Amino acid sequence: MIGKPGCHLCDDARAVIERVAREEGVEWEELNMLDDPELVARYAEQIPVTLVDGRQHDYWRVDENRLRKALSAPPRCA
């Protein structure tokens, strides 16, 4: 997940991602976009941004069912 401190949508997304990741047995990480000017330039209007296997999956709100489906799908080739 890409987010920033003080973002209420990020807080909501984090709760969903933490729960789904725990239940699905997958690891996840959160990046603070303020630590990387490239992330700010790319995603400033879309946070939080959810990535699955390095690809943008969602932004603003995380749909729990959609995230579960993406995590259970085989990885896509680049």
N, C-alpha and C positions, 0 to 999 in steps of 0.2 A: 504494500500500500504506500502511496505517496501522499503525504499530507503536510500539515504544519500545526504548530502549537496554537491553541485558542480557537480551533476550528470545530464548531459543534457538529457539523456533518462528518468530520473525521472521527470524532468521538463515537458517533452512531455506527459508522462503518467499522471501526476498530472492534466494537463489541460483537458485531455479526461475524467478522473475519476470525476473531479469537475463538468464538464458539464453534464455527464450522470447521476451522483448522484442527481444533482439539478433537472434535468428534470424528473427523475424517483421518486423523493421524498424520497430518501434514505440517511441515514447518512453514513459517511465513516471517517476513520482516517488514518493518516500517521505515521509510526514508523521509527525512524532514526536507522538504523542498527548499527551505531557506538556506540549507547547507550547500546547495548546488545551483548556481545561476542557470545552468542548462535546463534543470527541472523546472525552475521558475518560468523561464521563457516558453517552455513546451506545455506546461500543465497549469499555469497560474489560474486560469478560469475554470478548471475542471476538478479541483480537489474536493474530496479525496479521489484519487485514481487507484483503481484496483488492477493489478497485473496478474496474469496467470501464465506461467511458463514464459515470462518475459514479454508477453503481449498484452496490450491494453484490453482489459475485460469490461470494465465499467467505470463510471465516474459519478460523482455527487452522492448517489445512494447505492447501497449494495443489496441486491435481491438475494436472499439466502438460498432459495431453490436454484436460481440460475448459477450461483457460485458453486453449490454442491455438484451440479451437473458438469460444470467446467472442470472441477477438480477430479471428477471420476472419468472424464474422457481421456483417451490416449493422447499423449503429447503430439502436437502438430509439427511437421517438418518445416524448417525455415525456408 
